[in-house]
């Protein structure tokens, strides 16, 4: 009996804890990076941190291949200095790169981290985007949509219903025809978990013009439970 109790205690799931860290470097461009990092030196923490850092790097447009976030920021700064020295006449605005993450959901099965970045290299406006990173809470591995959703076709039908409902709630006389550039409804590239349910988010330009900004809506867990492999 003692051994059974001991085994049940040792097998109890212990969620990884996170801290928010910032990269403290001096740059010529306006650069900031504040992101979530799993505490500890366990294999789980190491896998999570590697996947988070790699996901952040993939959202950036820096041409050089780097697998370290600090090196990527330095490469952005070097690119800015090269541009300023070669083309700038002294009146151009300073380039900007800002990175921030948010832990939006954590359960025994899933961890969702929202990665937000803003890049400005001159021009009329900068580019910003949000990416949801869904991780297996027990292994730290990245979960694809197929790892999350059981019946993609039926889920898409449900999502379209909630998309139309979200337009009605905005009371801006928006219609389905104002989105998707003449194509039929499709799921966004970014679907993540939150305490309220699944967040479906379309980045700028994904389904509408720049002026429309982000397009997002939430489907409650009570509606998605039949379609979820994990939650």
ZADO-1210 file (C-alpha; in nm, 4 decimals, padded with zeros to 6 digits):
<atoms>
<atom x="00.0000" y="00.0000" z="00.0000" code="UNK" pos="1"/>
<atom x="00.2871" y="00.2359" z="00.0833" code="UNK" pos="2"/>
<atom x="00.4474" y="00.1724" z="-00.2576" code="UNK" pos="3"/>
<atom x="00.1190" y="00.2415" z="-00.4377" code="UNK" pos="4"/>
<atom x="00.0782" y="00.5706" z="-00.2544" code="UNK" pos="5"/>
<atom x="00.4405" y="00.6609" z="-00.3229" code="UNK" pos="6"/>
<atom x="00.4065" y="00.5908" z="-00.6945" code="UNK" pos="7"/>
<atom x="00.0864" y="00.7951" z="-00.7177" code="UNK" pos="8"/>
<atom x="00.2600" y="01.0909" z="-00.5561" code="UNK" pos="9"/>
<atom x="00.5696" y="01.0757" z="-00.7712" code="UNK" pos="10"/>
<atom x="00.3666" y="01.0449" z="-01.0920" code="UNK" pos="11"/>
<atom x="00.1548" y="01.3500" z="-01.0107" code="UNK" pos="12"/>
<atom x="00.1813" y="01.6088" z="-01.2859" code="UNK" pos="13"/>
<atom x="00.3806" y="01.9167" z="-01.1928" code="UNK" pos="14"/>
<atom x="00.3278" y="02.2056" z="-01.4349" code="UNK" pos="15"/>
<atom x="00.6297" y="02.4020" z="-01.5441" code="UNK" pos="16"/>
<atom x="00.6449" y="02.7571" z="-01.4136" code="UNK" pos="17"/>
<atom x="00.7381" y="03.0581" z="-01.6214" code="UNK" pos="18"/>
<atom x="00.9219" y="03.3826" z="-01.5678" code="UNK" pos="19"/>
<atom x="00.9363" y="03.6934" z="-01.7849" code="UNK" pos="20"/>
<atom x="01.2843" y="03.7938" z="-01.8972" code="UNK" pos="21"/>
<atom x="01.4226" y="04.0754" z="-02.1077" code="UNK" pos="22"/>
<atom x="01.7327" y="04.0931" z="-02.3248" code="UNK" pos="23"/>
<atom x="01.9430" y="04.3750" z="-02.1894" code="UNK" pos="24"/>
<atom x="02.1655" y="04.4984" z="-02.4700" code="UNK" pos="25"/>
<atom x="02.2604" y="04.8411" z="-02.5999" code="UNK" pos="26"/>
<atom x="02.1499" y="04.8975" z="-02.9617" code="UNK" pos="27"/>
<atom x="02.1507" y="05.1856" z="-03.2087" code="UNK" pos="28"/>
<atom x="01.8040" y="05.0895" z="-03.3335" code="UNK" pos="29"/>
<atom x="01.5084" y="05.0847" z="-03.0957" code="UNK" pos="30"/>
<atom x="01.5021" y="04.7181" z="-02.9950" code="UNK" pos="31"/>
<atom x="01.3309" y="04.5418" z="-02.7078" code="UNK" pos="32"/>
<atom x="01.2588" y="04.1769" z="-02.6321" code="UNK" pos="33"/>
<atom x="01.0558" y="04.0587" z="-02.3341" code="UNK" pos="34"/>
<atom x="00.9408" y="03.6993" z="-02.3374" code="UNK" pos="35"/>
<atom x="00.8299" y="03.3991" z="-02.1319" code="UNK" pos="36"/>
<atom x="01.0892" y="03.1465" z="-02.0198" code="UNK" pos="37"/>
<atom x="01.0279" y="02.8148" z="-01.8447" code="UNK" pos="38"/>
<atom x="01.2125" y="02.7921" z="-01.5134" code="UNK" pos="39"/>
<atom x="01.4556" y="02.5165" z="-01.4257" code="UNK" pos="40"/>
<atom x="01.6970" y="02.2921" z="-01.6139" code="UNK" pos="41"/>
<atom x="01.4700" y="01.9946" z="-01.6804" code="UNK" pos="42"/>
<atom x="01.4430" y="01.8496" z="-02.0298" code="UNK" pos="43"/>
<atom x="01.0867" y="01.9851" z="-02.0441" code="UNK" pos="44"/>
<atom x="01.1965" y="02.3410" z="-01.9645" code="UNK" pos="45"/>
<atom x="01.4830" y="02.3220" z="-02.2126" code="UNK" pos="46"/>
<atom x="01.2549" y="02.1959" z="-02.4911" code="UNK" pos="47"/>
<atom x="00.9948" y="02.4642" z="-02.4205" code="UNK" pos="48"/>
<atom x="01.2528" y="02.7426" z="-02.4161" code="UNK" pos="49"/>
<atom x="01.4144" y="02.6233" z="-02.7379" code="UNK" pos="50"/>
<atom x="01.0788" y="02.6095" z="-02.9146" code="UNK" pos="51"/>
<atom x="00.9725" y="02.9511" z="-02.7844" code="UNK" pos="52"/>
<atom x="01.2974" y="03.1152" z="-02.8939" code="UNK" pos="53"/>
<atom x="01.2907" y="02.9474" z="-03.2356" code="UNK" pos="54"/>
<atom x="00.9272" y="03.0507" z="-03.2850" code="UNK" pos="55"/>
<atom x="01.0130" y="03.4119" z="-03.2035" code="UNK" pos="56"/>
<atom x="01.3002" y="03.4075" z="-03.4522" code="UNK" pos="57"/>
<atom x="01.0778" y="03.2655" z="-03.7275" code="UNK" pos="58"/>
<atom x="00.8410" y="03.5617" z="-03.6955" code="UNK" pos="59"/>
<atom x="01.1181" y="03.8081" z="-03.7775" code="UNK" pos="60"/>
<atom x="01.2410" y="03.9203" z="-04.1189" code="UNK" pos="61"/>
<atom x="01.6123" y="03.9307" z="-04.0403" code="UNK" pos="62"/>
<atom x="01.7819" y="03.7739" z="-04.3458" code="UNK" pos="63"/>
<atom x="02.0648" y="03.6024" z="-04.1599" code="UNK" pos="64"/>
<atom x="02.0159" y="03.2492" z="-04.0276" code="UNK" pos="65"/>
<atom x="02.0505" y="03.2644" z="-03.6518" code="UNK" pos="66"/>
<atom x="01.9340" y="03.0244" z="-03.3825" code="UNK" pos="67"/>
<atom x="01.9963" y="03.2602" z="-03.0921" code="UNK" pos="68"/>
<atom x="01.7579" y="03.5483" z="-03.0263" code="UNK" pos="69"/>
<atom x="02.0276" y="03.7846" z="-02.9024" code="UNK" pos="70"/>
<atom x="02.2242" y="03.7255" z="-03.2232" code="UNK" pos="71"/>
<atom x="01.9108" y="03.7978" z="-03.4278" code="UNK" pos="72"/>
<atom x="01.8637" y="04.1308" z="-03.2508" code="UNK" pos="73"/>
<atom x="02.2274" y="04.2163" z="-03.3125" code="UNK" pos="74"/>
<atom x="02.1849" y="04.1255" z="-03.6809" code="UNK" pos="75"/>
<atom x="01.8846" y="04.3599" z="-03.7037" code="UNK" pos="76"/>
<atom x="02.0915" y="04.6366" z="-03.5481" code="UNK" pos="77"/>
<atom x="02.3798" y="04.5693" z="-03.7888" code="UNK" pos="78"/>
<atom x="02.1389" y="04.5827" z="-04.0821" code="UNK" pos="79"/>
<atom x="02.0086" y="04.9167" z="-03.9572" code="UNK" pos="80"/>
<atom x="02.3607" y="05.0603" z="-03.9190" code="UNK" pos="81"/>
<atom x="02.4511" y="04.9453" z="-04.2696" code="UNK" pos="82"/>
<atom x="02.1394" y="05.1106" z="-04.4108" code="UNK" pos="83"/>
<atom x="02.1986" y="05.4299" z="-04.2158" code="UNK" pos="84"/>
<atom x="02.5607" y="05.4567" z="-04.3265" code="UNK" pos="85"/>
<atom x="02.4872" y="05.3853" z="-04.6910" code="UNK" pos="86"/>
<atom x="02.1520" y="05.5483" z="-04.7624" code="UNK" pos="87"/>
<atom x="02.0433" y="05.7689" z="-04.4753" code="UNK" pos="88"/>
<atom x="02.0567" y="06.1454" z="-04.5115" code="UNK" pos="89"/>
<atom x="02.0111" y="06.2017" z="-04.1417" code="UNK" pos="90"/>
<atom x="01.6354" y="06.2593" z="-04.1458" code="UNK" pos="91"/>
<atom x="01.5060" y="05.9020" z="-04.1656" code="UNK" pos="92"/>
<atom x="01.3401" y="05.7602" z="-03.8542" code="UNK" pos="93"/>
<atom x="01.5209" y="05.5052" z="-03.6419" code="UNK" pos="94"/>
<atom x="01.4355" y="05.1413" z="-03.7147" code="UNK" pos="95"/>
<atom x="01.2363" y="04.9546" z="-03.4502" code="UNK" pos="96"/>
<atom x="01.2005" y="04.5945" z="-03.3422" code="UNK" pos="97"/>
<atom x="00.9868" y="04.5039" z="-03.0434" code="UNK" pos="98"/>
<atom x="00.9112" y="04.1502" z="-02.9225" code="UNK" pos="99"/>
<atom x="00.6760" y="04.0474" z="-02.6449" code="UNK" pos="100"/>
<atom x="00.5110" y="03.7214" z="-02.5419" code="UNK" pos="101"/>
<atom x="00.2169" y="03.6336" z="-02.3198" code="UNK" pos="102"/>
<atom x="00.1280" y="03.3036" z="-02.1580" code="UNK" pos="103"/>
<atom x="-00.2412" y="03.2831" z="-02.2495" code="UNK" pos="104"/>
<atom x="-00.3202" y="02.9299" z="-02.1327" code="UNK" pos="105"/>
<atom x="-00.1706" y="02.6459" z="-01.9320" code="UNK" pos="106"/>
<atom x="-00.3232" y="02.3103" z="-01.8425" code="UNK" pos="107"/>
<atom x="-00.1945" y="01.9560" z="-01.7876" code="UNK" pos="108"/>
<atom x="-00.2081" y="01.9033" z="-02.1639" code="UNK" pos="109"/>
<atom x="-00.1470" y="02.2358" z="-02.3369" code="UNK" pos="110"/>
<atom x="00.0600" y="02.5502" z="-02.3018" code="UNK" pos="111"/>
<atom x="-00.0205" y="02.8430" z="-02.5309" code="UNK" pos="112"/>
<atom x="00.2106" y="03.1402" z="-02.5701" code="UNK" pos="113"/>
<atom x="00.1180" y="03.4406" z="-02.7832" code="UNK" pos="114"/>
<atom x="00.4182" y="03.5941" z="-02.9605" code="UNK" pos="115"/>
<atom x="00.3794" y="03.9553" z="-03.0677" code="UNK" pos="116"/>
<atom x="00.6338" y="04.1504" z="-03.2690" code="UNK" pos="117"/>
<atom x="00.6556" y="04.4881" z="-03.4393" code="UNK" pos="118"/>
<atom x="00.9146" y="04.5748" z="-03.7045" code="UNK" pos="119"/>
<atom x="00.9693" y="04.9149" z="-03.8576" code="UNK" pos="120"/>
<atom x="01.2288" y="04.9765" z="-04.1280" code="UNK" pos="121"/>
<atom x="01.0984" y="05.3072" z="-04.2582" code="UNK" pos="122"/>
<atom x="00.8042" y="05.3663" z="-04.4874" code="UNK" pos="123"/>
<atom x="00.4433" y="05.4513" z="-04.4146" code="UNK" pos="124"/>
<atom x="00.4055" y="05.2096" z="-04.1265" code="UNK" pos="125"/>
<atom x="00.5661" y="04.9149" z="-03.9549" code="UNK" pos="126"/>
<atom x="00.4663" y="04.5507" z="-03.9652" code="UNK" pos="127"/>
<atom x="00.3188" y="04.3769" z="-03.6652" code="UNK" pos="128"/>
<atom x="00.1892" y="04.0266" z="-03.6137" code="UNK" pos="129"/>
<atom x="00.0815" y="03.7810" z="-03.3478" code="UNK" pos="130"/>
<atom x="00.1547" y="03.4089" z="-03.3509" code="UNK" pos="131"/>
<atom x="00.0126" y="03.1460" z="-03.1173" code="UNK" pos="132"/>
<atom x="00.2552" y="02.8758" z="-03.0105" code="UNK" pos="133"/>
<atom x="00.0786" y="02.5672" z="-02.8741" code="UNK" pos="134"/>
<atom x="00.2992" y="02.3252" z="-02.6825" code="UNK" pos="135"/>
<atom x="00.2478" y="01.9833" z="-02.5320" code="UNK" pos="136"/>
<atom x="00.2590" y="02.0522" z="-02.1570" code="UNK" pos="137"/>
<atom x="00.4269" y="01.7184" z="-02.0801" code="UNK" pos="138"/>
<atom x="00.6932" y="01.7137" z="-02.3546" code="UNK" pos="139"/>
<atom x="00.7278" y="02.0759" z="-02.4674" code="UNK" pos="140"/>
<atom x="00.6854" y="01.9741" z="-02.8312" code="UNK" pos="141"/>
<atom x="00.4977" y="02.1995" z="-03.0725" code="UNK" pos="142"/>
<atom x="00.1374" y="02.1008" z="-03.1383" code="UNK" pos="143"/>
<atom x="00.0064" y="02.1373" z="-03.4926" code="UNK" pos="144"/>
<atom x="-00.3586" y="02.1987" z="-03.5754" code="UNK" pos="145"/>
<atom x="-00.3964" y="01.8265" z="-03.6489" code="UNK" pos="146"/>
<atom x="-00.2714" y="01.7540" z="-03.2965" code="UNK" pos="147"/>
<atom x="-00.5473" y="01.9760" z="-03.1561" code="UNK" pos="148"/>
<atom x="-00.8550" y="01.9362" z="-03.3776" code="UNK" pos="149"/>
<atom x="-01.0231" y="01.6012" z="-03.4541" code="UNK" pos="150"/>
<atom x="-01.2594" y="01.6979" z="-03.7372" code="UNK" pos="151"/>
<atom x="-01.1208" y="01.9980" z="-03.9238" code="UNK" pos="152"/>
<atom x="-01.4100" y="02.0204" z="-04.1697" code="UNK" pos="153"/>
<atom x="-01.6796" y="02.0293" z="-03.9027" code="UNK" pos="154"/>
<atom x="-01.4716" y="02.2617" z="-03.6886" code="UNK" pos="155"/>
<atom x="-01.4372" y="02.5016" z="-03.9832" code="UNK" pos="156"/>
<atom x="-01.8161" y="02.5123" z="-04.0123" code="UNK" pos="157"/>
<atom x="-01.8412" y="02.5933" z="-03.6423" code="UNK" pos="158"/>
<atom x="-01.5705" y="02.8596" z="-03.6740" code="UNK" pos="159"/>
<atom x="-01.7512" y="03.0281" z="-03.9629" code="UNK" pos="160"/>
<atom x="-02.0649" y="03.0508" z="-03.7507" code="UNK" pos="161"/>
<atom x="-01.8728" y="03.2256" z="-03.4729" code="UNK" pos="162"/>
<atom x="-01.6906" y="03.4490" z="-03.7190" code="UNK" pos="163"/>
<atom x="-02.0230" y="03.5791" z="-03.8526" code="UNK" pos="164"/>
<atom x="-02.1477" y="03.6170" z="-03.4957" code="UNK" pos="165"/>
<atom x="-01.8412" y="03.8261" z="-03.4092" code="UNK" pos="166"/>
<atom x="-01.9176" y="04.0607" z="-03.7003" code="UNK" pos="167"/>
<atom x="-02.2695" y="04.1113" z="-03.5694" code="UNK" pos="168"/>
<atom x="-02.1357" y="04.1906" z="-03.2224" code="UNK" pos="169"/>
<atom x="-01.9069" y="04.4640" z="-03.3587" code="UNK" pos="170"/>
<atom x="-02.2065" y="04.6615" z="-03.4876" code="UNK" pos="171"/>
<atom x="-02.0001" y="04.8147" z="-03.7674" code="UNK" pos="172"/>
<atom x="-02.2197" y="04.6869" z="-04.0525" code="UNK" pos="173"/>
<atom x="-01.9480" y="04.4398" z="-04.1488" code="UNK" pos="174"/>
<atom x="-02.0344" y="04.1453" z="-04.3697" code="UNK" pos="175"/>
<atom x="-01.8592" y="03.8264" z="-04.4746" code="UNK" pos="176"/>
<atom x="-01.8059" y="03.9843" z="-04.8177" code="UNK" pos="177"/>
<atom x="-01.5746" y="04.2404" z="-04.6531" code="UNK" pos="178"/>
<atom x="-01.3247" y="03.9653" z="-04.5741" code="UNK" pos="179"/>
<atom x="-01.1216" y="03.6868" z="-04.7404" code="UNK" pos="180"/>
<atom x="-01.0641" y="03.8852" z="-05.0626" code="UNK" pos="181"/>
<atom x="-01.3396" y="03.7102" z="-05.2525" code="UNK" pos="182"/>
<atom x="-01.2542" y="03.3619" z="-05.1265" code="UNK" pos="183"/>
<atom x="-01.4672" y="03.1412" z="-04.9027" code="UNK" pos="184"/>
<atom x="-01.4199" y="03.1303" z="-04.5267" code="UNK" pos="185"/>
<atom x="-01.1084" y="02.9519" z="-04.4055" code="UNK" pos="186"/>
<atom x="-00.9403" y="02.8991" z="-04.0716" code="UNK" pos="187"/>
<atom x="-00.6636" y="03.1382" z="-03.9678" code="UNK" pos="188"/>
<atom x="-00.3008" y="03.0353" z="-03.9399" code="UNK" pos="189"/>
<atom x="-00.3171" y="03.1176" z="-03.5700" code="UNK" pos="190"/>
<atom x="-00.5435" y="02.9265" z="-03.3325" code="UNK" pos="191"/>
<atom x="-00.4589" y="02.9252" z="-02.9639" code="UNK" pos="192"/>
<atom x="-00.6021" y="02.8452" z="-02.6239" code="UNK" pos="193"/>
<atom x="-00.7213" y="03.0975" z="-02.3669" code="UNK" pos="194"/>
<atom x="-00.9184" y="03.0722" z="-02.0439" code="UNK" pos="195"/>
<atom x="-01.2340" y="03.1667" z="-02.2370" code="UNK" pos="196"/>
<atom x="-01.1919" y="02.9129" z="-02.5171" code="UNK" pos="197"/>
<atom x="-01.0133" y="02.8866" z="-02.8503" code="UNK" pos="198"/>
<atom x="-00.8899" y="03.2130" z="-02.9988" code="UNK" pos="199"/>
<atom x="-00.8899" y="03.2348" z="-03.3781" code="UNK" pos="200"/>
<atom x="-00.6796" y="03.5252" z="-03.5006" code="UNK" pos="201"/>
<atom x="-00.6127" y="03.6589" z="-03.8500" code="UNK" pos="202"/>
<atom x="-00.3106" y="03.8836" z="-03.8771" code="UNK" pos="203"/>
<atom x="-00.3040" y="04.2110" z="-04.0696" code="UNK" pos="204"/>
<atom x="-00.3505" y="04.1539" z="-04.4453" code="UNK" pos="205"/>
<atom x="-00.4497" y="03.7893" z="-04.3915" code="UNK" pos="206"/>
<atom x="-00.8218" y="03.8381" z="-04.4613" code="UNK" pos="207"/>
<atom x="-00.8685" y="04.2144" z="-04.4887" code="UNK" pos="208"/>
<atom x="-00.6882" y="04.5415" z="-04.5617" code="UNK" pos="209"/>
<atom x="-00.4275" y="04.6957" z="-04.3317" code="UNK" pos="210"/>
<atom x="-00.6811" y="04.9459" z="-04.1973" code="UNK" pos="211"/>
<atom x="-00.8896" y="04.6602" z="-04.0580" code="UNK" pos="212"/>
<atom x="-00.6048" y="04.5490" z="-03.8317" code="UNK" pos="213"/>
<atom x="-00.6329" y="04.2159" z="-03.6517" code="UNK" pos="214"/>
<atom x="-00.9461" y="04.0069" z="-03.6910" code="UNK" pos="215"/>
<atom x="-01.0084" y="03.7713" z="-03.4009" code="UNK" pos="216"/>
<atom x="-01.2870" y="03.5918" z="-03.2184" code="UNK" pos="217"/>
<atom x="-01.3282" y="03.3290" z="-02.9465" code="UNK" pos="218"/>
<atom x="-01.5165" y="02.9992" z="-02.9543" code="UNK" pos="219"/>
<atom x="-01.6084" y="02.8848" z="-02.5993" code="UNK" pos="220"/>
<atom x="-01.4829" y="02.5463" z="-02.4804" code="UNK" pos="221"/>
<atom x="-01.8436" y="02.4336" z="-02.4389" code="UNK" pos="222"/>
<atom x="-01.8729" y="02.4522" z="-02.8196" code="UNK" pos="223"/>
<atom x="-01.5287" y="02.3123" z="-02.9092" code="UNK" pos="224"/>
<atom x="-01.5142" y="02.0183" z="-02.6672" code="UNK" pos="225"/>
<atom x="-01.6299" y="01.7677" z="-02.9298" code="UNK" pos="226"/>
<atom x="-01.3497" y="01.8724" z="-03.1662" code="UNK" pos="227"/>
<atom x="-01.0561" y="01.8931" z="-02.9278" code="UNK" pos="228"/>
<atom x="-00.7947" y="01.6223" z="-02.8829" code="UNK" pos="229"/>
<atom x="-00.6357" y="01.8221" z="-02.6012" code="UNK" pos="230"/>
<atom x="-00.7514" y="02.1045" z="-02.3780" code="UNK" pos="231"/>
</atoms>
